[in-house]
Amino acid sequence: MFRLSMLVLIFILTGCATTQFGNFVAHNDEAHNKSIASDVTGQLIQLYPPASTQFNMQHPTVDSLGDALVDNLRAGGYAIHEHKKSNLNKSADTPTSDGMTLGYVFDQMDGLYRLTVFVDQHVLTRAYIFNESTINPAGYWVRKE
């Protein structure tokens, strides 16, 4: 019984410790997502040279923020390798060693929106605030290496 309860506890803690990627804001406007995607693209252009950088998406982009981000990155000159799922819930794409992994988490807390972008081992974070009908940055980009 003790072993079973320890096993269940380990599974629960593992589920809490793994990072989930994507958009976790329930009701966000497509125009706001395009504005945020444009802001992210501008920051990535400053840090990683387009035309010589490939980003491998770490997760499927199934929301308007992810779609806008992929479109903006391609328009900015980046090669994008999208993550797609097959019908059997196995990754349809073969793992590639070229390029850098790219993932994001967009969430909300107490009137602030937070976007965290993961590029390989680097983390970029920025807060946004919703004012009337626009969404604006609430601070500078923070970069963790």
PyMOL CGO cylinders between C-alpha atoms (Angstrom):
from pymol import cmd
from pymol.cgo import CYLINDER

trace = [
    CYLINDER, 0.00, 0.00, 0.00, 2.85, 2.36, 0.85, 0.3, 1, 1, 1, 1, 1, 1,
    CYLINDER, 2.85, 2.36, 0.85, 4.53, 1.73, -2.52, 0.3, 1, 1, 1, 1, 1, 1,
    CYLINDER, 4.53, 1.73, -2.52, 1.29, 2.38, -4.37, 0.3, 1, 1, 1, 1, 1, 1,
    CYLINDER, 1.29, 2.38, -4.37, 0.70, 5.67, -2.55, 0.3, 1, 1, 1, 1, 1, 1,
    CYLINDER, 0.70, 5.67, -2.55, 4.30, 6.76, -3.22, 0.3, 1, 1, 1, 1, 1, 1,
    CYLINDER, 4.30, 6.76, -3.22, 3.91, 5.90, -6.90, 0.3, 1, 1, 1, 1, 1, 1,
    CYLINDER, 3.91, 5.90, -6.90, 0.71, 7.95, -7.13, 0.3, 1, 1, 1, 1, 1, 1,
    CYLINDER, 0.71, 7.95, -7.13, 2.41, 10.86, -5.34, 0.3, 1, 1, 1, 1, 1, 1,
    CYLINDER, 2.41, 10.86, -5.34, 5.34, 10.76, -7.78, 0.3, 1, 1, 1, 1, 1, 1,
    CYLINDER, 5.34, 10.76, -7.78, 2.98, 10.86, -10.79, 0.3, 1, 1, 1, 1, 1, 1,
    CYLINDER, 2.98, 10.86, -10.79, 1.09, 13.82, -9.31, 0.3, 1, 1, 1, 1, 1, 1,
    CYLINDER, 1.09, 13.82, -9.31, 4.29, 15.76, -8.61, 0.3, 1, 1, 1, 1, 1, 1,
    CYLINDER, 4.29, 15.76, -8.61, 5.65, 14.99, -12.07, 0.3, 1, 1, 1, 1, 1, 1,
    CYLINDER, 5.65, 14.99, -12.07, 2.49, 16.39, -13.64, 0.3, 1, 1, 1, 1, 1, 1,
    CYLINDER, 2.49, 16.39, -13.64, 2.87, 19.59, -11.63, 0.3, 1, 1, 1, 1, 1, 1,
    CYLINDER, 2.87, 19.59, -11.63, 6.55, 19.98, -12.49, 0.3, 1, 1, 1, 1, 1, 1,
    CYLINDER, 6.55, 19.98, -12.49, 6.32, 19.65, -16.27, 0.3, 1, 1, 1, 1, 1, 1,
    CYLINDER, 6.32, 19.65, -16.27, 5.98, 22.85, -18.25, 0.3, 1, 1, 1, 1, 1, 1,
    CYLINDER, 5.98, 22.85, -18.25, 2.90, 23.21, -20.39, 0.3, 1, 1, 1, 1, 1, 1,
    CYLINDER, 2.90, 23.21, -20.39, 3.23, 25.35, -23.51, 0.3, 1, 1, 1, 1, 1, 1,
    CYLINDER, 3.23, 25.35, -23.51, 0.76, 27.48, -25.42, 0.3, 1, 1, 1, 1, 1, 1,
    CYLINDER, 0.76, 27.48, -25.42, -1.91, 30.09, -24.81, 0.3, 1, 1, 1, 1, 1, 1,
    CYLINDER, -1.91, 30.09, -24.81, -3.70, 29.84, -21.45, 0.3, 1, 1, 1, 1, 1, 1,
    CYLINDER, -3.70, 29.84, -21.45, -5.71, 33.06, -21.71, 0.3, 1, 1, 1, 1, 1, 1,
    CYLINDER, -5.71, 33.06, -21.71, -9.35, 32.11, -22.14, 0.3, 1, 1, 1, 1, 1, 1,
    CYLINDER, -9.35, 32.11, -22.14, -10.69, 35.20, -23.91, 0.3, 1, 1, 1, 1, 1, 1,
    CYLINDER, -10.69, 35.20, -23.91, -8.12, 37.16, -25.86, 0.3, 1, 1, 1, 1, 1, 1,
    CYLINDER, -8.12, 37.16, -25.86, -8.63, 39.17, -29.00, 0.3, 1, 1, 1, 1, 1, 1,
    CYLINDER, -8.63, 39.17, -29.00, -7.02, 38.17, -32.29, 0.3, 1, 1, 1, 1, 1, 1,
    CYLINDER, -7.02, 38.17, -32.29, -5.83, 41.77, -32.84, 0.3, 1, 1, 1, 1, 1, 1,
    CYLINDER, -5.83, 41.77, -32.84, -4.08, 41.67, -29.46, 0.3, 1, 1, 1, 1, 1, 1,
    CYLINDER, -4.08, 41.67, -29.46, -2.43, 38.39, -30.40, 0.3, 1, 1, 1, 1, 1, 1,
    CYLINDER, -2.43, 38.39, -30.40, -1.12, 39.90, -33.63, 0.3, 1, 1, 1, 1, 1, 1,
    CYLINDER, -1.12, 39.90, -33.63, 0.27, 42.88, -31.70, 0.3, 1, 1, 1, 1, 1, 1,
    CYLINDER, 0.27, 42.88, -31.70, 2.01, 40.61, -29.19, 0.3, 1, 1, 1, 1, 1, 1,
    CYLINDER, 2.01, 40.61, -29.19, 3.36, 38.36, -31.96, 0.3, 1, 1, 1, 1, 1, 1,
    CYLINDER, 3.36, 38.36, -31.96, 4.79, 41.43, -33.70, 0.3, 1, 1, 1, 1, 1, 1,
    CYLINDER, 4.79, 41.43, -33.70, 6.45, 42.51, -30.44, 0.3, 1, 1, 1, 1, 1, 1,
    CYLINDER, 6.45, 42.51, -30.44, 7.98, 39.05, -29.93, 0.3, 1, 1, 1, 1, 1, 1,
    CYLINDER, 7.98, 39.05, -29.93, 9.24, 38.96, -33.51, 0.3, 1, 1, 1, 1, 1, 1,
    CYLINDER, 9.24, 38.96, -33.51, 10.91, 42.35, -33.09, 0.3, 1, 1, 1, 1, 1, 1,
    CYLINDER, 10.91, 42.35, -33.09, 12.70, 41.15, -29.96, 0.3, 1, 1, 1, 1, 1, 1,
    CYLINDER, 12.70, 41.15, -29.96, 13.82, 37.90, -31.57, 0.3, 1, 1, 1, 1, 1, 1,
    CYLINDER, 13.82, 37.90, -31.57, 15.15, 39.81, -34.59, 0.3, 1, 1, 1, 1, 1, 1,
    CYLINDER, 15.15, 39.81, -34.59, 17.35, 41.84, -32.22, 0.3, 1, 1, 1, 1, 1, 1,
    CYLINDER, 17.35, 41.84, -32.22, 18.73, 38.71, -30.56, 0.3, 1, 1, 1, 1, 1, 1,
    CYLINDER, 18.73, 38.71, -30.56, 18.90, 36.10, -33.33, 0.3, 1, 1, 1, 1, 1, 1,
    CYLINDER, 18.90, 36.10, -33.33, 19.80, 36.95, -36.94, 0.3, 1, 1, 1, 1, 1, 1,
    CYLINDER, 19.80, 36.95, -36.94, 17.02, 36.16, -39.42, 0.3, 1, 1, 1, 1, 1, 1,
    CYLINDER, 17.02, 36.16, -39.42, 17.94, 34.35, -42.65, 0.3, 1, 1, 1, 1, 1, 1,
    CYLINDER, 17.94, 34.35, -42.65, 20.49, 32.24, -40.73, 0.3, 1, 1, 1, 1, 1, 1,
    CYLINDER, 20.49, 32.24, -40.73, 18.30, 31.01, -37.85, 0.3, 1, 1, 1, 1, 1, 1,
    CYLINDER, 18.30, 31.01, -37.85, 15.81, 28.16, -37.87, 0.3, 1, 1, 1, 1, 1, 1,
    CYLINDER, 15.81, 28.16, -37.87, 13.27, 27.80, -35.09, 0.3, 1, 1, 1, 1, 1, 1,
    CYLINDER, 13.27, 27.80, -35.09, 11.82, 24.37, -34.34, 0.3, 1, 1, 1, 1, 1, 1,
    CYLINDER, 11.82, 24.37, -34.34, 8.46, 24.81, -32.64, 0.3, 1, 1, 1, 1, 1, 1,
    CYLINDER, 8.46, 24.81, -32.64, 8.39, 22.91, -29.36, 0.3, 1, 1, 1, 1, 1, 1,
    CYLINDER, 8.39, 22.91, -29.36, 4.61, 22.45, -29.42, 0.3, 1, 1, 1, 1, 1, 1,
    CYLINDER, 4.61, 22.45, -29.42, 1.73, 22.73, -31.90, 0.3, 1, 1, 1, 1, 1, 1,
    CYLINDER, 1.73, 22.73, -31.90, 0.43, 26.25, -32.50, 0.3, 1, 1, 1, 1, 1, 1,
    CYLINDER, 0.43, 26.25, -32.50, -3.30, 25.73, -32.18, 0.3, 1, 1, 1, 1, 1, 1,
    CYLINDER, -3.30, 25.73, -32.18, -4.34, 29.28, -31.29, 0.3, 1, 1, 1, 1, 1, 1,
    CYLINDER, -4.34, 29.28, -31.29, -4.31, 32.67, -32.99, 0.3, 1, 1, 1, 1, 1, 1,
    CYLINDER, -4.31, 32.67, -32.99, -1.25, 33.83, -31.02, 0.3, 1, 1, 1, 1, 1, 1,
    CYLINDER, -1.25, 33.83, -31.02, 0.79, 30.87, -32.23, 0.3, 1, 1, 1, 1, 1, 1,
    CYLINDER, 0.79, 30.87, -32.23, -0.42, 31.28, -35.80, 0.3, 1, 1, 1, 1, 1, 1,
    CYLINDER, -0.42, 31.28, -35.80, 0.40, 35.01, -35.78, 0.3, 1, 1, 1, 1, 1, 1,
    CYLINDER, 0.40, 35.01, -35.78, 3.82, 34.32, -34.25, 0.3, 1, 1, 1, 1, 1, 1,
    CYLINDER, 3.82, 34.32, -34.25, 4.72, 31.71, -36.89, 0.3, 1, 1, 1, 1, 1, 1,
    CYLINDER, 4.72, 31.71, -36.89, 3.51, 34.01, -39.69, 0.3, 1, 1, 1, 1, 1, 1,
    CYLINDER, 3.51, 34.01, -39.69, 5.48, 37.00, -38.34, 0.3, 1, 1, 1, 1, 1, 1,
    CYLINDER, 5.48, 37.00, -38.34, 8.65, 34.95, -37.87, 0.3, 1, 1, 1, 1, 1, 1,
    CYLINDER, 8.65, 34.95, -37.87, 8.44, 33.64, -41.43, 0.3, 1, 1, 1, 1, 1, 1,
    CYLINDER, 8.44, 33.64, -41.43, 7.82, 37.17, -42.75, 0.3, 1, 1, 1, 1, 1, 1,
    CYLINDER, 7.82, 37.17, -42.75, 10.82, 38.33, -40.69, 0.3, 1, 1, 1, 1, 1, 1,
    CYLINDER, 10.82, 38.33, -40.69, 13.11, 35.88, -42.48, 0.3, 1, 1, 1, 1, 1, 1,
    CYLINDER, 13.11, 35.88, -42.48, 13.21, 32.91, -40.11, 0.3, 1, 1, 1, 1, 1, 1,
    CYLINDER, 13.21, 32.91, -40.11, 12.89, 29.28, -41.13, 0.3, 1, 1, 1, 1, 1, 1,
    CYLINDER, 12.89, 29.28, -41.13, 10.20, 27.60, -39.03, 0.3, 1, 1, 1, 1, 1, 1,
    CYLINDER, 10.20, 27.60, -39.03, 9.85, 23.87, -38.46, 0.3, 1, 1, 1, 1, 1, 1,
    CYLINDER, 9.85, 23.87, -38.46, 6.34, 23.42, -37.09, 0.3, 1, 1, 1, 1, 1, 1,
    CYLINDER, 6.34, 23.42, -37.09, 5.40, 20.73, -34.61, 0.3, 1, 1, 1, 1, 1, 1,
    CYLINDER, 5.40, 20.73, -34.61, 2.49, 18.64, -35.85, 0.3, 1, 1, 1, 1, 1, 1,
    CYLINDER, 2.49, 18.64, -35.85, 0.68, 15.68, -34.34, 0.3, 1, 1, 1, 1, 1, 1,
    CYLINDER, 0.68, 15.68, -34.34, -0.46, 12.61, -36.24, 0.3, 1, 1, 1, 1, 1, 1,
    CYLINDER, -0.46, 12.61, -36.24, -3.78, 10.87, -35.67, 0.3, 1, 1, 1, 1, 1, 1,
    CYLINDER, -3.78, 10.87, -35.67, -2.10, 8.31, -33.42, 0.3, 1, 1, 1, 1, 1, 1,
    CYLINDER, -2.10, 8.31, -33.42, -0.91, 10.97, -30.92, 0.3, 1, 1, 1, 1, 1, 1,
    CYLINDER, -0.91, 10.97, -30.92, 2.67, 10.36, -31.95, 0.3, 1, 1, 1, 1, 1, 1,
    CYLINDER, 2.67, 10.36, -31.95, 4.84, 13.07, -33.32, 0.3, 1, 1, 1, 1, 1, 1,
    CYLINDER, 4.84, 13.07, -33.32, 4.61, 13.03, -37.11, 0.3, 1, 1, 1, 1, 1, 1,
    CYLINDER, 4.61, 13.03, -37.11, 7.81, 15.01, -37.46, 0.3, 1, 1, 1, 1, 1, 1,
    CYLINDER, 7.81, 15.01, -37.46, 11.22, 13.48, -37.12, 0.3, 1, 1, 1, 1, 1, 1,
    CYLINDER, 11.22, 13.48, -37.12, 13.37, 15.23, -34.54, 0.3, 1, 1, 1, 1, 1, 1,
    CYLINDER, 13.37, 15.23, -34.54, 15.79, 17.63, -36.11, 0.3, 1, 1, 1, 1, 1, 1,
    CYLINDER, 15.79, 17.63, -36.11, 19.09, 18.86, -34.73, 0.3, 1, 1, 1, 1, 1, 1,
    CYLINDER, 19.09, 18.86, -34.73, 19.20, 21.93, -36.97, 0.3, 1, 1, 1, 1, 1, 1,
    CYLINDER, 19.20, 21.93, -36.97, 18.01, 25.18, -35.50, 0.3, 1, 1, 1, 1, 1, 1,
    CYLINDER, 18.01, 25.18, -35.50, 16.82, 26.25, -32.09, 0.3, 1, 1, 1, 1, 1, 1,
    CYLINDER, 16.82, 26.25, -32.09, 13.76, 25.09, -30.20, 0.3, 1, 1, 1, 1, 1, 1,
    CYLINDER, 13.76, 25.09, -30.20, 11.07, 27.73, -29.69, 0.3, 1, 1, 1, 1, 1, 1,
    CYLINDER, 11.07, 27.73, -29.69, 8.10, 27.57, -27.34, 0.3, 1, 1, 1, 1, 1, 1,
    CYLINDER, 8.10, 27.57, -27.34, 5.88, 30.04, -25.54, 0.3, 1, 1, 1, 1, 1, 1,
    CYLINDER, 5.88, 30.04, -25.54, 3.51, 30.34, -22.60, 0.3, 1, 1, 1, 1, 1, 1,
    CYLINDER, 3.51, 30.34, -22.60, 0.90, 33.12, -22.57, 0.3, 1, 1, 1, 1, 1, 1,
    CYLINDER, 0.90, 33.12, -22.57, -1.05, 33.42, -19.33, 0.3, 1, 1, 1, 1, 1, 1,
    CYLINDER, -1.05, 33.42, -19.33, -2.94, 35.93, -17.20, 0.3, 1, 1, 1, 1, 1, 1,
    CYLINDER, -2.94, 35.93, -17.20, -2.81, 36.93, -13.56, 0.3, 1, 1, 1, 1, 1, 1,
    CYLINDER, -2.81, 36.93, -13.56, -4.53, 39.80, -11.74, 0.3, 1, 1, 1, 1, 1, 1,
    CYLINDER, -4.53, 39.80, -11.74, -5.06, 42.10, -14.74, 0.3, 1, 1, 1, 1, 1, 1,
    CYLINDER, -5.06, 42.10, -14.74, -1.62, 41.44, -16.23, 0.3, 1, 1, 1, 1, 1, 1,
    CYLINDER, -1.62, 41.44, -16.23, -0.79, 39.19, -19.13, 0.3, 1, 1, 1, 1, 1, 1,
    CYLINDER, -0.79, 39.19, -19.13, 2.58, 37.44, -19.22, 0.3, 1, 1, 1, 1, 1, 1,
    CYLINDER, 2.58, 37.44, -19.22, 4.33, 36.04, -22.25, 0.3, 1, 1, 1, 1, 1, 1,
    CYLINDER, 4.33, 36.04, -22.25, 7.30, 33.75, -21.75, 0.3, 1, 1, 1, 1, 1, 1,
    CYLINDER, 7.30, 33.75, -21.75, 9.27, 32.67, -24.81, 0.3, 1, 1, 1, 1, 1, 1,
    CYLINDER, 9.27, 32.67, -24.81, 11.70, 29.75, -24.60, 0.3, 1, 1, 1, 1, 1, 1,
    CYLINDER, 11.70, 29.75, -24.60, 14.55, 29.68, -27.13, 0.3, 1, 1, 1, 1, 1, 1,
    CYLINDER, 14.55, 29.68, -27.13, 16.72, 26.64, -26.42, 0.3, 1, 1, 1, 1, 1, 1,
    CYLINDER, 16.72, 26.64, -26.42, 17.97, 27.29, -22.87, 0.3, 1, 1, 1, 1, 1, 1,
    CYLINDER, 17.97, 27.29, -22.87, 17.18, 31.02, -22.95, 0.3, 1, 1, 1, 1, 1, 1,
    CYLINDER, 17.18, 31.02, -22.95, 13.98, 32.50, -21.53, 0.3, 1, 1, 1, 1, 1, 1,
    CYLINDER, 13.98, 32.50, -21.53, 12.45, 35.83, -22.59, 0.3, 1, 1, 1, 1, 1, 1,
    CYLINDER, 12.45, 35.83, -22.59, 9.58, 37.26, -20.55, 0.3, 1, 1, 1, 1, 1, 1,
    CYLINDER, 9.58, 37.26, -20.55, 7.43, 40.36, -20.87, 0.3, 1, 1, 1, 1, 1, 1,
    CYLINDER, 7.43, 40.36, -20.87, 4.30, 41.55, -19.11, 0.3, 1, 1, 1, 1, 1, 1,
    CYLINDER, 4.30, 41.55, -19.11, 1.42, 43.21, -20.92, 0.3, 1, 1, 1, 1, 1, 1,
    CYLINDER, 1.42, 43.21, -20.92, -1.50, 45.26, -19.65, 0.3, 1, 1, 1, 1, 1, 1,
    CYLINDER, -1.50, 45.26, -19.65, -4.92, 45.65, -21.23, 0.3, 1, 1, 1, 1, 1, 1,
    CYLINDER, -4.92, 45.65, -21.23, -5.96, 49.32, -21.56, 0.3, 1, 1, 1, 1, 1, 1,
    CYLINDER, -5.96, 49.32, -21.56, -9.45, 49.97, -22.95, 0.3, 1, 1, 1, 1, 1, 1,
    CYLINDER, -9.45, 49.97, -22.95, -9.24, 48.33, -26.38, 0.3, 1, 1, 1, 1, 1, 1,
    CYLINDER, -9.24, 48.33, -26.38, -5.47, 47.87, -26.71, 0.3, 1, 1, 1, 1, 1, 1,
    CYLINDER, -5.47, 47.87, -26.71, -2.84, 45.72, -25.10, 0.3, 1, 1, 1, 1, 1, 1,
    CYLINDER, -2.84, 45.72, -25.10, 0.49, 47.38, -24.28, 0.3, 1, 1, 1, 1, 1, 1,
    CYLINDER, 0.49, 47.38, -24.28, 3.78, 46.24, -22.78, 0.3, 1, 1, 1, 1, 1, 1,
    CYLINDER, 3.78, 46.24, -22.78, 3.88, 46.78, -19.01, 0.3, 1, 1, 1, 1, 1, 1,
    CYLINDER, 3.88, 46.78, -19.01, 7.67, 46.70, -18.87, 0.3, 1, 1, 1, 1, 1, 1,
    CYLINDER, 7.67, 46.70, -18.87, 10.86, 45.73, -20.62, 0.3, 1, 1, 1, 1, 1, 1,
    CYLINDER, 10.86, 45.73, -20.62, 11.84, 42.34, -21.95, 0.3, 1, 1, 1, 1, 1, 1,
    CYLINDER, 11.84, 42.34, -21.95, 13.59, 40.21, -19.33, 0.3, 1, 1, 1, 1, 1, 1,
    CYLINDER, 13.59, 40.21, -19.33, 16.13, 37.71, -20.61, 0.3, 1, 1, 1, 1, 1, 1,
    CYLINDER, 16.13, 37.71, -20.61, 17.36, 34.75, -18.59, 0.3, 1, 1, 1, 1, 1, 1,
    CYLINDER, 17.36, 34.75, -18.59, 20.34, 32.85, -19.93, 0.3, 1, 1, 1, 1, 1, 1,
]
cmd.load_cgo(trace, "trace")
